[in-house]
Amino acid sequence: MKKGYKKPNLESKYFDQLFESLPSLEGKTVVITGTTSGTGYTAAEACGKLGAKVVLLNRPSERAKTSYEKLKEATSNGSFHPIDCDLQSFASVRECISKINDLCPEGIDVLCNNAGVMALEDMPTGDGYDVQMQTNHLSHFLLTKLLWPSLEKTANEKGEARVVNHSSGARNSVKKLEPEFLEQKGGSLGGNGKSMFFGGGRWIRYGQTKLANAAFTAALHEKLQSKGSKIKAIVAHPGLAETDLQDTTVKEGGLGRWFTGQFMKLGQSQADGTMGILRGIADPSIESGTFIGPKGIKGPATTFKLEAKYDNPEIRKMIWDKSCDAIEEDFIVN
């Protein structure tokens, strides 16, 4: 594994103002995947400071233990509860559900499907799917399906619950969501080309996963609207945010050190990159079917409509059918 790159340590410009505008989350339960660093960590910390009960879903590691201890030290308002969940394994996702249900008999107000990996090699998970697609989308689809009763319980009792997915600008790097990337073809989906701008296989697969996150939101929103559900489906993007994703990608050979250091100077801080999912979690004005994020690669987290390239009958049906095939379960939205 290569060395990482030197982060520019960008200054946050908008996060504090957004945080101060958000209401208390006391009495609410928020489940977030991928909280050891990056946007997930910042979102978990913010939710804790707003008084929420925050469930932290991460694969077992020293980083997970260390970040949990840091979160506990950072706030005494809410509470943090770590549960092991490896998104590269459907079995691990299924195993964590009983623990979440035992911990949260009151139901779940928000499930934030935040965790993601970027530009990894062309390799399969133990389940046979591309490591990026299973981590970023398929396991989140399974997690959402299995936690649906808890979300419905809260929606029925409180009038609302939310599923917040995390896409990125990389969704626009591919023209269309292709079914083969959602199939059991891990390790044979384009190779290890690392060019971000000239069709490198690592980046095509990453773009497909982030397009899948948006398409999942569109399909879920359409189903929720047709049923008159009180659950909201929301998607966000972080812009070009300075997180550990870039460092990991450099170490894995997906980006060059010098290029990454220069490129990231154009971006925004980790905190500012978190604003999209944080608004999705906590902003009472956000409606189902909303996309939240900066207009470009940085700036305030604004709202816009879901986009036609994935919010159409063909793609909504395909993402749902292929995802159900992958997890070998039907996901029925009542």
Beta strands, then each sheet from edge to edge (+ up, - down):
strand 1: 29-33
strand 2: 53-58
strand 3: 79-84
strand 4: 110-113
strand 5: 161-166
strand 6: 231-236
strand 7: 290-293
strand 8: 302-305
sheet 1: 3+ 2+ 1+ 4+ 5+ 6+ 7+ 8-
end
